[in-house]
Amino acid sequence: MTTDKFCSMLSRSKPGPGDGGNTGSWRVLRPVINLEACIPAKRNKMACFHCWLYCPDSVVSKTIPPVINYDYCKGCGICAEECPAGAISMVDESTPLVEDK
């Protein structure tokens, strides 16, 4: 019996905004970050970023403070579930978006 070398194939693709098009229009719930509870925003340090790490669509920025790109966010709620500080809440899409000044 011979030993054949099999090609081990790995996925080399990386998720990113726009891979599936502008998907934010069919979202039902929208994640909102409370910057007073957000660890990176509160400490002004590159810390935590569980929201960025676990977002399947890579729409959370790794900046201080983190920003969510609502054009591509599907509203899955993973960022809110994984946030150790509880700084992200899911609100109904019909709730008006409040712009920070």
C-alpha positions as CSV (number, residue, x, y, z in Angstrom):
1,M,0.0,0.0,0.0
2,T,1.4,3.4,-1.0
3,T,1.2,6.6,1.0
4,D,-0.1,9.4,-1.2
5,K,0.4,13.0,-0.2
6,F,-2.9,14.7,-0.1
7,C,-3.3,18.4,-0.6
8,S,-4.4,20.0,2.6
9,M,-6.6,23.0,1.6
10,L,-7.2,25.8,3.9
11,S,-9.5,28.8,3.5
12,R,-7.4,31.9,2.8
13,S,-10.3,34.3,2.5
14,K,-10.8,37.0,5.1
15,P,-14.2,38.5,6.0
16,G,-14.7,42.1,5.3
17,P,-17.3,44.7,4.6
18,G,-19.0,44.3,1.3
19,D,-18.2,40.6,0.7
20,G,-21.9,39.9,0.3
21,G,-22.9,43.5,-0.6
22,N,-24.6,46.1,1.5
23,T,-26.4,43.9,4.0
24,G,-27.3,46.5,6.7
25,S,-30.6,47.3,5.1
26,W,-32.3,44.0,6.2
27,R,-31.1,44.2,9.9
28,V,-33.8,44.1,12.6
29,L,-31.7,44.9,15.6
30,R,-28.8,47.3,15.7
31,P,-25.8,47.2,18.1
32,V,-25.2,50.4,20.0
33,I,-22.0,50.9,22.0
34,N,-22.2,52.7,25.3
35,L,-18.8,54.5,25.3
36,E,-18.9,55.2,29.0
37,A,-18.9,51.4,29.7
38,C,-16.6,50.4,26.7
39,I,-13.2,49.3,28.1
40,P,-11.0,50.8,25.2
41,A,-13.0,54.1,25.2
42,K,-13.0,54.4,29.0
43,R,-9.3,53.6,29.4
44,N,-8.2,55.2,26.1
45,K,-6.0,52.1,25.5
46,M,-5.9,49.3,23.0
47,A,-7.5,46.8,25.3
48,C,-10.3,44.2,25.1
49,F,-11.8,44.6,21.6
50,H,-13.9,41.4,21.9
51,C,-16.5,43.0,19.7
52,W,-13.9,43.4,16.9
53,L,-12.5,39.9,17.4
54,Y,-15.8,38.1,17.3
55,C,-17.7,40.1,14.7
56,P,-18.3,37.6,11.8
57,D,-18.6,40.5,9.3
58,S,-15.6,42.5,10.4
59,V,-17.7,45.7,10.7
60,V,-16.4,46.8,14.1
61,S,-13.3,49.0,13.9
62,K,-10.3,48.4,16.1
63,T,-10.0,52.1,17.0
64,I,-10.5,54.1,20.1
65,P,-13.5,54.3,20.5
66,P,-14.7,51.3,18.4
67,V,-17.1,52.2,15.6
68,I,-19.6,49.9,13.9
69,N,-20.2,50.2,10.2
70,Y,-24.0,50.0,10.0
71,D,-23.9,49.7,6.2
72,Y,-22.7,46.1,6.5
73,C,-23.7,45.1,10.0
74,K,-26.3,42.3,9.9
75,G,-27.4,42.7,13.5
76,C,-26.5,39.2,14.6
77,G,-25.7,40.4,18.2
78,I,-22.5,38.4,18.7
79,C,-20.7,41.6,19.6
80,A,-23.2,42.3,22.3
81,E,-23.0,38.8,23.7
82,E,-19.2,38.7,23.8
83,C,-18.7,42.2,25.3
84,P,-17.3,41.6,28.8
85,A,-18.3,45.0,30.0
86,G,-21.9,44.8,28.6
87,A,-21.2,48.0,26.7
88,I,-23.1,46.9,23.6
89,S,-26.8,46.6,23.5
90,M,-29.1,45.6,20.7
91,V,-31.8,48.1,20.0
92,D,-34.7,47.9,17.6
93,E,-33.9,49.2,14.1
94,S,-36.9,51.5,14.2
95,T,-35.2,53.5,17.1
96,P,-33.6,56.6,15.7
97,L,-29.8,56.6,15.5
98,V,-28.4,59.3,17.8
99,E,-25.3,61.0,16.4
100,D,-22.5,61.8,18.9
101,K,-21.5,65.5,18.8
